[in-house]
Amino acid sequence: MKTISFIVWKENAEFVAQCLNVDVASHGDTLDDAIKNLKEAVELYFQGEIDYVIPEVESIFLGKETINV
């Protein structure tokens, strides 16, 4: 078993889940669905790999900034 780090946000009517260890994302109608779908997507990403390493995420910082657009 391996551990992944992820972030989830609501985008319109769906929840989007983004893995922070590898570039994989998924979505779902509920928070639980989005997380379940992300786990499945990451497992599929590594399917067939024998000695894969999931990069560890040591710290997570979440921010919000205003930009001039």
C-alpha distances in whole Angstrom, upper triangle without the diagonal:
4,7,10,14,16,20,22,25,28,30,33,32,28,25,23,20,19,16,17,15,16,19,18,20,20,23,24,26,25,22,20,20,20,16,15,17,15,12,13,15,12,11,14,15,12,13,15,14,13,13,12,12,11,14,14,16,18,21,22,25,27,30,33,36,40,41,44,44
4,7,10,13,17,19,23,26,28,31,30,26,23,21,18,16,13,14,11,13,16,15,17,18,21,22,25,24,21,19,20,19,15,15,16,14,11,13,14,11,10,14,13,11,13,15,13,13,12,10,9,8,10,10,13,15,17,18,22,23,27,30,33,36,37,41,41
4,7,10,14,16,20,23,25,28,28,24,21,19,15,14,11,11,9,12,15,14,16,17,19,21,24,22,19,17,18,17,13,14,15,13,10,13,14,11,11,15,14,13,16,18,16,17,15,13,11,8,10,9,10,12,14,15,18,20,23,26,30,33,34,38,38
4,7,10,13,17,20,22,25,25,21,18,16,12,10,7,7,6,9,12,11,12,14,16,18,21,19,16,15,16,14,11,12,13,10,8,12,12,9,11,14,13,12,15,18,16,18,16,13,11,8,9,8,8,11,13,12,16,17,20,23,26,30,31,34,34
4,7,10,14,17,19,23,23,20,16,14,10,9,6,5,6,9,11,11,12,14,15,18,20,18,15,15,16,14,11,13,14,11,10,14,14,11,14,16,15,15,18,21,20,21,20,16,14,10,10,8,7,9,10,9,12,13,17,20,23,26,27,31,31
4,7,10,14,16,19,19,16,12,10,7,5,4,5,8,10,11,10,9,11,12,14,17,15,12,13,14,11,9,12,12,9,10,13,12,11,14,16,15,16,19,22,21,23,22,19,17,13,13,12,10,12,12,9,12,12,15,17,21,24,25,28,28
4,7,10,13,16,17,14,10,8,6,5,7,7,11,12,12,11,10,11,11,13,16,14,11,12,14,10,9,13,13,10,12,15,14,14,17,19,18,19,22,26,24,27,26,22,20,16,16,15,12,14,12,9,11,9,12,14,18,21,22,26,25
4,7,10,13,13,10,7,5,4,6,9,11,14,15,14,12,10,10,9,10,12,11,8,10,11,8,8,12,12,10,12,15,14,15,18,19,19,21,23,27,26,29,28,25,23,19,19,18,16,18,16,13,13,11,14,15,18,21,22,26,25
4,6,10,11,9,6,5,7,9,12,13,17,17,16,15,11,11,9,11,12,11,9,12,13,10,11,14,14,13,16,18,17,18,21,22,21,24,26,30,29,32,31,28,26,23,22,21,19,21,18,15,15,12,13,13,16,18,20,23,22
4,6,7,6,4,6,9,12,15,17,20,20,19,17,13,12,9,10,10,9,8,12,12,10,12,15,15,14,18,19,19,20,23,24,23,26,28,32,32,34,34,31,29,26,26,25,22,24,22,19,18,15,16,15,18,19,21,24,23
4,6,5,6,7,10,12,16,18,21,21,18,17,13,12,9,10,10,11,11,15,14,12,14,17,16,16,19,20,19,21,24,24,23,27,28,32,32,35,35,31,30,27,27,27,24,26,24,21,20,17,17,16,18,19,20,22,20
4,6,8,10,14,16,20,22,25,24,22,20,16,15,11,11,10,12,13,16,15,14,17,19,18,18,22,23,21,24,26,26,26,30,31,35,35,38,38,35,34,30,30,30,28,30,28,24,23,20,20,18,20,20,22,23,22
4,7,10,13,17,20,22,26,25,23,20,16,14,10,9,7,9,11,14,13,12,15,17,16,17,20,21,20,23,25,25,26,29,30,34,34,37,38,35,34,31,31,31,29,31,29,25,25,22,22,21,24,24,25,27,25
4,6,10,13,16,19,22,21,19,17,13,10,7,6,5,7,8,11,10,8,12,14,12,13,17,17,17,19,22,22,22,25,26,30,31,34,34,31,30,27,27,27,25,28,26,23,23,20,21,21,23,24,25,27,26
4,7,10,13,16,19,19,17,14,11,9,5,5,6,6,6,9,8,6,9,11,11,11,14,15,15,17,19,20,20,23,25,28,29,31,31,28,27,24,24,24,22,24,23,19,20,17,19,19,22,23,24,27,26
4,7,10,13,16,15,13,11,7,6,4,7,9,9,8,11,10,6,8,11,10,9,12,14,13,14,17,18,17,20,22,26,26,29,29,25,24,21,21,21,19,22,20,17,18,15,17,17,20,22,23,26,24
4,7,10,12,12,11,9,6,5,6,8,11,11,8,10,9,6,6,9,8,6,9,12,10,11,14,15,15,17,19,23,23,25,25,22,21,17,18,18,16,19,18,15,16,14,17,18,21,23,24,27,26
4,6,9,9,8,6,4,7,9,12,15,14,12,13,13,9,9,12,10,7,10,12,10,10,14,15,13,16,18,22,21,24,23,19,18,15,15,15,13,16,15,13,14,13,16,17,20,22,23,26,25
4,6,6,6,6,6,9,11,14,18,17,14,15,14,11,10,12,11,7,9,11,10,8,11,13,11,13,16,19,18,20,20,16,14,11,11,11,10,14,14,12,14,14,17,19,22,25,25,29,28
4,6,7,8,9,12,15,18,21,20,17,18,18,15,13,15,15,11,12,15,13,11,14,16,14,15,18,21,19,21,20,16,14,10,9,9,7,10,10,9,11,12,15,17,20,23,24,27,27
4,7,8,11,14,17,20,23,22,19,19,20,17,14,16,16,12,12,14,13,10,12,14,12,12,16,18,16,18,16,12,10,6,5,6,6,10,11,11,14,15,18,21,23,27,27,30,30
4,6,9,12,16,19,23,22,20,20,19,16,15,16,15,11,12,13,11,8,11,12,9,10,14,16,14,17,15,12,10,7,7,10,10,14,15,14,17,17,20,22,24,27,27,30,30
4,7,11,14,18,21,21,19,20,19,15,15,16,14,11,13,14,10,9,13,13,9,12,15,17,16,19,18,15,14,11,11,13,13,16,17,15,17,17,19,21,23,25,25,28,27
4,7,11,14,18,18,17,17,15,12,12,13,11,8,10,10,7,6,10,10,8,11,13,16,16,19,19,15,15,12,13,15,14,18,18,17,19,18,21,22,24,27,27,29,28
4,7,11,14,15,13,14,13,9,10,11,9,6,9,10,7,8,12,12,11,14,16,19,19,22,22,19,18,15,16,17,16,19,19,17,18,17,19,20,23,25,25,28,27
4,7,11,12,11,12,9,6,8,9,6,5,9,9,7,9,12,12,12,15,17,20,21,24,24,21,21,18,19,20,19,22,22,19,21,19,21,22,25,26,27,30,28
4,7,8,9,10,7,4,8,9,7,7,11,11,10,13,15,15,16,19,20,23,24,27,28,24,24,21,22,23,21,24,23,20,21,20,21,22,24,26,27,29,28
4,5,7,8,5,4,8,9,7,9,12,12,12,15,17,17,18,21,22,25,26,29,30,27,27,24,25,25,24,27,26,23,24,22,23,24,27,28,29,32,30
4,7,8,6,7,10,11,10,13,15,15,16,19,20,20,22,25,25,29,30,33,33,31,30,27,28,28,27,29,28,25,26,23,25,24,27,29,30,32,31
4,5,5,6,9,10,10,12,14,15,16,18,20,21,22,25,25,29,30,32,33,30,29,26,27,27,25,27,26,23,24,21,23,24,27,28,30,33,32
4,5,5,6,9,10,11,13,14,15,17,19,20,21,23,24,28,28,31,31,28,27,23,24,23,22,24,22,19,20,18,21,21,25,27,29,32,31
4,5,5,6,8,10,11,12,14,15,17,18,20,22,22,26,27,29,29,26,26,22,24,23,22,24,23,21,22,21,23,24,28,30,32,35,34
4,5,5,6,8,10,11,12,14,15,16,18,20,21,24,25,28,28,26,26,22,24,24,23,26,25,22,24,22,25,26,29,31,32,35,34
4,6,5,6,9,10,10,12,14,15,16,19,20,23,24,27,27,24,23,20,21,21,20,23,22,19,21,19,22,22,26,28,29,32,31
4,5,5,6,9,10,11,12,14,15,17,18,22,22,24,24,22,21,18,19,19,18,20,20,18,19,18,21,23,26,28,30,33,32
4,5,5,6,9,10,11,13,14,16,16,20,21,23,24,21,21,18,20,20,20,23,23,21,23,22,25,26,30,32,33,36,35
4,5,5,6,9,10,10,12,14,15,19,20,22,23,21,21,18,20,21,20,23,24,21,23,22,25,26,29,31,32,35,34
4,5,5,6,8,10,10,13,14,18,18,21,21,18,18,15,16,17,17,20,20,18,20,19,22,24,27,29,30,33,32
4,5,5,6,9,10,11,12,16,16,18,19,16,16,13,16,16,16,19,20,19,21,21,24,26,29,32,33,36,35
4,6,5,6,9,10,10,14,15,17,19,16,17,15,18,19,19,23,24,22,25,24,27,29,32,34,35,38,37
4,5,5,6,9,10,13,14,17,18,15,16,14,16,18,18,22,23,21,24,23,26,27,30,32,32,35,34
4,5,5,6,9,12,12,15,15,12,12,10,13,14,15,19,20,19,22,22,25,27,29,32,32,35,34
4,5,5,6,10,10,12,14,11,13,11,14,16,18,21,23,22,25,25,28,30,33,36,36,39,38
4,5,5,8,10,13,15,13,14,13,16,19,20,24,25,24,27,27,30,31,34,36,36,39,38
4,6,9,9,12,13,11,12,11,14,16,18,22,23,22,25,25,28,30,32,34,34,37,36
4,6,6,9,10,7,9,9,13,15,17,21,23,23,26,27,30,32,34,37,37,40,38
4,6,8,11,10,12,13,16,19,21,25,27,26,29,30,33,35,37,40,40,43,41
4,6,10,10,13,14,18,21,23,27,29,29,32,33,36,38,40,43,42,45,44
4,6,6,10,11,15,18,20,24,26,27,30,31,34,36,39,41,41,44,43
4,6,10,12,15,18,21,24,27,28,31,33,36,39,41,44,44,47,46
4,7,10,13,15,19,21,25,26,29,31,34,37,39,42,42,45,45
4,7,10,12,16,19,22,23,26,28,31,33,36,39,39,42,41
4,6,9,12,15,18,19,23,25,28,31,33,36,36,39,39
4,6,9,12,15,16,19,21,24,27,30,33,33,36,36
4,7,9,12,14,17,19,22,25,27,30,31,34,34
4,6,9,11,15,17,20,24,26,30,30,34,34
4,6,7,11,13,17,20,23,26,27,31,31
4,7,10,14,17,20,23,26,28,31,32
4,7,10,13,17,19,23,25,28,30
4,7,10,14,16,20,22,26,27
4,7,10,13,17,19,22,24
4,7,10,14,16,20,21
4,7,10,13,17,18
4,7,10,13,15
4,6,10,12
4,7,9
4,6
4
